[in-house]
């Protein structure tokens, strides 16, 4: 039963992507640096990423968030966050 369901979903997924009905951003706009006075209209977060050494760094690191606003426009936001390697939180 699980195999039949998996096969049906796989076929549907392949059919949907061939017809272009999968919602994926066409291109990511250039990153905009975040400042605290900005009003962010975030309807859906598409992806979040940070530096590869974020797990061992203790201090500020660069991060990016790609999101979609309530009007459907895609934005790329660059911001600074604290690394995950700090022991005293």
C-alpha positions as CSV (number, residue, x, y, z in Angstrom):
1,X,0.0,0.0,0.0
2,X,2.8,2.5,0.9
3,X,4.6,1.6,-2.3
4,X,1.5,2.4,-4.4
5,X,1.0,5.7,-2.6
6,X,4.7,6.6,-3.1
7,X,4.5,5.7,-6.8
8,X,1.4,7.7,-7.3
9,X,2.9,10.8,-5.6
10,X,6.1,10.4,-7.6
11,X,4.2,10.3,-10.9
12,X,2.1,13.3,-9.8
13,X,5.2,15.3,-8.8
14,X,6.9,14.6,-12.1
15,X,3.8,15.5,-14.0
16,X,3.4,18.8,-12.0
17,X,7.0,19.8,-12.5
18,X,6.8,19.1,-16.2
19,X,3.8,21.3,-16.5
20,X,5.4,24.1,-14.5
21,X,2.9,24.1,-11.7
22,X,5.4,23.8,-9.0
23,X,5.9,27.2,-7.2
24,X,9.6,28.0,-7.2
25,X,11.2,31.4,-7.4
26,X,12.6,32.1,-10.9
27,X,15.6,34.0,-9.7
28,X,16.8,35.4,-6.4
29,X,17.2,39.1,-6.3
30,X,20.5,40.7,-5.1
31,X,20.9,40.8,-1.3
32,X,19.8,43.9,0.6
33,X,21.4,44.7,3.9
34,X,19.0,44.7,6.8
35,X,18.7,47.7,9.2
36,X,16.5,47.9,12.2
37,X,14.2,50.7,10.8
38,X,13.0,48.4,7.9
39,X,9.5,47.1,8.0
40,X,9.6,43.4,6.8
41,X,6.5,42.0,5.1
42,X,7.3,38.3,5.3
43,X,4.5,36.0,4.1
44,X,6.7,32.9,3.4
45,X,10.3,32.1,4.1
46,X,11.9,30.3,1.2
47,X,15.4,29.7,2.5
48,X,17.8,30.7,5.3
49,X,21.5,30.3,5.3
50,X,24.6,31.4,7.2
51,X,28.3,31.0,7.0
52,X,29.7,27.5,6.9
53,X,31.5,28.0,10.2
54,X,28.3,29.2,12.1
55,X,28.2,26.2,14.4
56,X,31.7,26.9,15.8
57,X,31.9,30.7,15.6
58,X,31.3,32.7,18.7
59,X,30.5,36.2,17.5
60,X,28.7,38.0,14.7
61,X,28.3,36.1,11.4
62,X,26.7,36.9,8.1
63,X,23.4,35.3,7.2
64,X,20.9,35.4,4.4
65,X,17.1,34.9,4.2
66,X,15.2,34.6,1.0
67,X,11.5,35.3,1.5
68,X,8.3,36.1,-0.3
69,X,6.2,39.1,0.7
70,X,2.4,39.3,0.8
71,X,2.3,40.5,-2.8
72,X,4.3,37.5,-4.1
73,X,7.6,39.4,-4.7
74,X,10.8,37.5,-3.7
75,X,13.4,39.3,-1.5
76,X,16.9,38.4,-0.4
77,X,17.9,39.9,3.0
78,X,21.4,39.9,4.3
79,X,21.8,40.3,8.1
80,X,24.2,39.7,11.0
81,X,23.4,37.1,13.7
82,X,25.3,35.5,16.6
83,X,27.1,32.3,15.8
84,X,26.1,29.1,17.5
85,X,29.5,28.4,19.2
86,X,29.1,30.7,22.2
87,X,28.9,28.8,25.5
88,X,27.6,31.6,27.7
89,X,24.7,32.4,25.5
